[in-house]
Amino acid sequence: MAVKKSICLLCGSEKSSHQLARHRNESMSGDVGFCKACLKEQIDGTDLEKAKDMMRLMNIPFVSSVWENAVDAGGKSIFSKYLQLIATKKNYKDFADSDSGRDTKVTGLDEADANERIVRWGLLENEAEYIALEASYNNLVAIKPPSTVLDEKRYAQNVMIEVQLNKALKSGSDHKEVTALKKLYEDNLKALGLDIDAASKDEEQKLGVRIRNWETHSPIPTDESLSDVDNVEKYITKWFVNQMKRVFGRATEEEINELYEDE
């Protein structure tokens, strides 16, 4: 029986299951993942920003204090040590979104906004990064507003996949890596109902619902300028209806005066 293999999103190579690290990103299909060798190279270096990016993509919380403890502990793999340490923290044991331990280095925001951004994106170095991420997130919201907290988290995950794809394109990464990231990004959009075809269909459905509601609850509004274009209704009302009402004493003063007005 052939061993099922998945494509590593970092190197673009096919890897068996025992070569892949576990992650918490439920939006990713089983055909892609992160190989342990790449994670060791990407995360166990001195580039902390790269470590944070990887944590977000894997949907694993990044906590500065725990990371520093893992670095101080040494060993062959800082990443493996970090996972061991973070697993013992009750606050993060069942964590479902990347976080930074509620560090507050975001400037120009009140505490509530700062906390909201940190919970969504983790701790970033400057506000420009938050602005870029929030802009991408809001673009998705404009297409289809998230209906649940889980949807909000999945939208944020999609934005982080887009970030990784853009970085891979800019750095001239291997074709397999770019292709795998692009497929993951597009599949994720489809799963969220945010691809172009789904968005167009959803908009058509919304229009249909609006028309149905109009017809159910009130008549469709008409353009007065297109009503009684030939003045037939006005003629019948004046010279027959109002005349009969006058004969039987039911006409108003205004209706009687109209009988003597020139056309």
N, C-alpha and C positions, 0 to 999 in steps of 0.2 A: 504493500500500500504506500503510495507516494506521500511524502511529508508535505503538508501545506506550508507554503512560504508566503511571506508578506514583504512589501517593499518598504525599506527604511526611508522616511521622509528627509533624512539628513544627508545620506550618501547615495540614495537612489538604487541601492543594491537589494537583491532578494535575500531575505534572512528567514531562518527557521524560527519556530516559536521560542525555543530555549535561548536564542540569541537576542530576543527582544525584551525590553523592559516593560513592566506594567505601567499603565497610565490611567487617568480618571476621565479622559475626554470621551464621553459617550456619543458625541457627534461623529467620531471617526469610525470608518468602516473597518472590518477585520482584515482588509487587504493591505492596510498600511500600518506603520508603527514606528518605533524608535529603537534602533539596535543599541545594545549596551556599550559597544566599542565607541560609537559616535557620541553617546551621552557622556562617556568618560572624557572624551576629547573636548566636547563642547562645554561641559559644565564644570569639570575639575580644573579648569585653567584659572587665570587671574581676571578674566573679563566677567565682572559681576553682571553687567547688563545682558550679556548673552545667557547667563545662568537664569536671570529673571524671565527672559523671553521664552526659554525652554520650559520653565515651570508653568508659565501661563498656557502655552500650547498643550502641555500635558495635563492641564487643569489640576496641578498640585500646588498647594499654598507655599508661598515663599515668605519665610519669617527671618528677618535679618539676624536676630539673636541666635536662633537655632542654626542658621548657616555658619555663623562665626564659631559656634561650638563644634560643628562638624569639621571646620578647617583646623581648629586648635587640636582636635582629636587625632588628626593626621590619618595615616592608613593609605591603602592603595586607591581607594575610591571615595572621594569626598561626597559624591552624589549618593552612593549607597549608605554612607554613614548618616547623611542628612535625612534620608528616608526612614532610617531606623529611629532617629531622634524625633522626627515629626510625628511618627506613628504613636509615640508614647504621650503626646500632648492631647489631652481630652478635648480641648477647644478646636482641634484641627483633625481629629480622628476621622470624622465623617464629613469633612469639609468638601463642598461641591463646587468651589470656584476659587480661582487664584487670588491670593491675598498677600499682605505684606506685614501682618502682625499689627495692623492699625498704626504704623508709624505715620507721623504727620509732618512731612517735609514739603507739602504742597502749599504754595503761597498764592495770595490773591483770592482766597476762597474762605467762606465762613466754615466753621467746624463741620456742619451737617453736609455741605457740598463736598468738602475735602474727604470726609469719611465715605461718602457715596462713591466718589471716584476711586478711592483707594480700594474699596471692596470690589469694584468692578474690574479695575485694571492692575491692581497691585501698586507698589511704590515706585514712582518714576522720578527721574532727576529734575525735570523742569516741567513747567505748565504747558509748554509747546507740545510736548508728547501727549499730554492729556487732551489738548484741543484737537489734535489730529485724530486720536482714537475716538473721541466723542463725535467728531464730524462724520467719521465712517459709520459709527453706531446710529447716529441720527438719520443718515441716508437710508439705512435699512428700516428704521422706524417709519420714515416717510412713505416707504413702499407698502409696509404692512405693520401696524402697531402691534407690539407683543401683548398677548392677552393674559399671560401668567408670569410669575417671577422666574419660573424655569425657562420660559421663552426669552426673557431678558438675558439670562445667563448664556443661553445658546447663541443669542445675537452677539454677545461680547466674544464668545469663543470664535465665531465666524470672523469677526474683525481681526482677531489675533492670527487666524490662519491667513487672512489677507495680508497682514503685516509680514509674515514669514515668506509668503509668495513674492511680495514686492522686494524684499531683501534678497531673495534668491535670484530674481531677475536682474537687480541692479549689480549684484556681485558677480554675475556671469557664472552661476553655479552649474553643475552638471545637468545635462538635458533631462535625465531620468528624475532627478530631484525636483526640477521645475515642473515636469509633467505630472508627477505624483501629487505635488502641492496644488497644482491647478485643478486636478481631478477632485481632490479632497475638498477644495474651496467650492467648486461648482456643485458637487454632490451635496455639500452642506447647505448651500443656498436652496437647492431643490427640496431637501428635507424640511426646510423651514418655510417653503412656499414663497420664496423670495426671488426665484428666477423670473426672467422676463415673461415667459409663457404663462406661468402660474399667476403672476401679478396682473397680466392683461385679462385672464379669465376671471380672476377675483373681482376686478373692476367692473367687468360686464355683469357679473352676478349682483354686485352692489347696485348697479343701475336698474337691473330688473326688479330687485327688491323695492327700490324707491318707486318705480312705476306702479308696482302692485299695491303699495301702500297708498299712493295717490288715488288709485281707482277704488280702493276699498273704503277709505275714510273720507274722501271728498272728490268732487268732480274735477276732471283735468281742466285747469284754467284756460279760457279762450281769449283770443285777441279781439277786443271790442271793435277795432277798425275793420275786421273781417265779418262782423255781424250785420245782417240785413243790408248788404251792399247796394241792392236795387231799391231800397226803401219800401219794399212791398209790405212788410209788417207795419211800418209807420203809417202807410196809406190806409190799410185795413183798420188799424186802431182808431185813426182819426175820423174816417168817414163812415165806419160801420159800428164799431164797438162803442165809441163815445156818443154817436148819434142815438143808438139804442138806449144807452144809459141816461141820456138827456130826456128821452121820451118817457122813461119810467121814473124820472126824478132821482136817479142814482149818480148822475155825473157831478164831479166836483167843479168848483168855480174855475180852477185852472184848466180842466178838460173842456169846459164850455168856451173859455177864452181862446183856446187853441183852434176851435172850429172857425173862428173869424180872423185868424191870422193868415197873412198871405204866405203862399208857398215860397 
